[in-house]
């Protein structure tokens, strides 16, 4: 145990000394914005396509969570998604990516739409309202976006997958596409009741992904949710379900599958 803590302290010293090297693409920038719905300041990471600077093109936008893990190994907790490297290598389609940093110890509350009896949470509606009412208007005003529903996506994994799914159902007028990786539907059964009552926009696209080496409830929970969506007439061409053999609940699986998901969602 002592060795474990010693290694952790060495790692933290390594980072604080400036030796950890950023892996973020030059296409990635950051800024801060007030989030009155959450009573905080949010750090935002934004990826602009390579063609952005030398064109007048407008671009679709994907809003993603846990920005610390999307672009940069230096800031990631357990490896990065390499979203910037993936998109740097894809010429068509192109998209602006808006990554929202999680709130540290507030992450669980922000990314859960309904509370859990044991873990609390349930402030996800405020977090989604921040995206829709504060962040998106700023992004649409500042950058050359295509702001309509068809060209606005939301994407995340684990609790980020849960809140992305919720946001797409709660606000189908805003989000026309959702990337839902390893969603934490276990957190509250209320998500199933909410889904049964929600109106499904027949233009919304969903990409679901899970690994068969995640928790025991992950695959059954997702299948249960998809059955609900099918009963609400979700068309086969509007969703993809990918089960990754040997896939575990981690950034490595999500990173490997991101390019394929991105292309299917945005084309």
Secondary structure as GFF3:
##gff-version 3
##sequence-region A 1 267
A	DSSP	alpha_helix	2	16	.	.	.	ID=ss1
A	DSSP	beta_strand	28	35	.	.	.	ID=ss2
A	DSSP	beta_strand	40	47	.	.	.	ID=ss3
A	DSSP	beta_strand	60	65	.	.	.	ID=ss4
A	DSSP	three_ten_helix	67	69	.	.	.	ID=ss5
A	DSSP	alpha_helix	83	88	.	.	.	ID=ss6
A	DSSP	beta_strand	95	100	.	.	.	ID=ss7
A	DSSP	three_ten_helix	104	106	.	.	.	ID=ss8
A	DSSP	alpha_helix	107	110	.	.	.	ID=ss9
A	DSSP	alpha_helix	124	130	.	.	.	ID=ss10
A	DSSP	pi_helix	131	135	.	.	.	ID=ss11
A	DSSP	alpha_helix	136	142	.	.	.	ID=ss12
A	DSSP	three_ten_helix	149	151	.	.	.	ID=ss13
A	DSSP	beta_strand	152	157	.	.	.	ID=ss14
A	DSSP	alpha_helix	159	170	.	.	.	ID=ss15
A	DSSP	beta_strand	177	181	.	.	.	ID=ss16
A	DSSP	three_ten_helix	185	187	.	.	.	ID=ss17
A	DSSP	alpha_helix	190	197	.	.	.	ID=ss18
A	DSSP	beta_strand	205	211	.	.	.	ID=ss19
A	DSSP	alpha_helix	216	231	.	.	.	ID=ss20
A	DSSP	three_ten_helix	236	238	.	.	.	ID=ss21
A	DSSP	beta_strand	239	244	.	.	.	ID=ss22
A	DSSP	alpha_helix	251	266	.	.	.	ID=ss23
###
